[in-house]
Amino acid sequence: MANASSSATVRKTVLVTGCSPGGIGHELAKEYHSTGLRVIATARRPEALTDLATLGLETLKLDVTKTDSVRAAREYIASLTGGTLDILVNNAGQSYSVPATDIDIDEVKAMFEVNLFGVMRMVQEFAPLLIASGSGRIVNIGSISGVMPYPFGSSYNASKAALHAYGNTLRIEMEPFNVQVITIITGGVKSNISRNPRLIQPTSIYAPMADIFREKRAGRSQVGAMPTDVYAKHVVAQTLKHHVRAWFWIGNYSFFCWFFDTFTGRIGCFRGHSGFPN
């Protein structure tokens, strides 16, 4: 447990998961800190968060896929804050872009452990602290892919759709305890989540279009993507409002997806072969 002060403070406390450099969580942690909140930034490798510690943020080792790690973090944070937490930001995430017929089930399970079950672990352990704060907030970082899926992202799309459904139910269940739940429907944002693009294997039924997949699909979400610091400013501002939206759409293509989702029904951006690159 590194770089965390044991002194009591009256400042509101926010916990952000998945804060490694180059990602959304890193900028969210910095932006919350700039507003004067007490920020506890977490990552599986806290040594990667030295720049945040230098800025005055508190850093902590946390692996959302490990119940013991989540529980230890909860106990430690409770000891720092007197048993409360004001805002929980479930940002830790993992990408997986592979044709549905080519997926590795073990890799899909590993992704769901981060994107969905990790969020469930965090909520289960930190709910008492959020309730004790009197007006806690849970911020889940979702994706437009969970609303309007893209080809070759079936597993990732499913993990985000499941997260959205979980958040919608959680919002109802936490309302009696004055804990608000907001899902951020994230469009294209500069991030390193897809820094290791997948390749179509020679045995795949999509092998004939492997070159097209590599050239036009890998990293496509980064084309025209919103700068991470701009995204963080919008998200933090929204989550600190007195009453938060159930869903907040932000990032490249988010308005397009919001429009279709709102006015034409949840039919998806692509139908039939139209989702494939030409």
Phi, psi and omega in degrees: 000105191251147168058034178241128181278145180266000182286143180287154180212150179270351180294148174293147184247134177236135177249127181240127177266156176066057186258019180300148181303144178093356182243177181296317183301324180299314180287324177299316179299315179297319182291318176300319179299321182294340179273356179099001179284155172278117186249129173249107182265133184236157176196162177293330177240091184297340178295342178281355185255022184299326180294325178290320178298322179297327179283350179107004176280153176267139184239152187208141175282130180205128175243109186292348179273356183243116182301319180298322179293316179296318181293320178296320178296318179298315180296321180293314181294322177300323179290333179281323190255357184081022174094021179230160171211130184274318183222130174248120179252107179272091184253332185309130182207163181219140181258158178199103182247099182214142176306145184303329181279354184245004187295150172261114186302322180296321178291323177296317178300318180297321179294316179296328177301324179276306191288331183238300184294329176297320177296318179298319178298314182299315181295316182300317183282323187264355179305316179300324179289321179293319178294319181296336180290339179094336180204056183289162178222140175243123181246114178256127180274101179266200184204149174298338180292340177279351179253313179232094189292153178249150181299144179072011177239027187306316183291314178296316178303317181296321181295322180284323176298320178295320178298318179298315180296319178299314180297322179297321178286317180301323180302317180292317184290331183269347183303319180298342181258012179060036174249118180270145180238125179236134175253126178268112179273097190272126173269210181291120179224139178302122184198160178263014183298331180249033185291344178244080184297144180276156177242147175284130183283153181301334182274356183289150175291347178260011181306322180299340180248023182301318181295319179296317179302313182296318186280323188251340183259316184298124178074011184298329182296343181273349179286120182071016184293149178290136176303142186297323181292326177293315177303314183298319179299316180295315183295313181298317179301318180293317185284348178261000177291159182299314176239124184263156176286154175294314176234136175236119183267129182203144180113167181301137181073357184293322179295318179302313182291321177300317182299311181293321180294324184280318190253345180237359181089165185278076185257350181091152180290330186236144177228136182061223183280356186293344179279351181272147178293146180275000000 
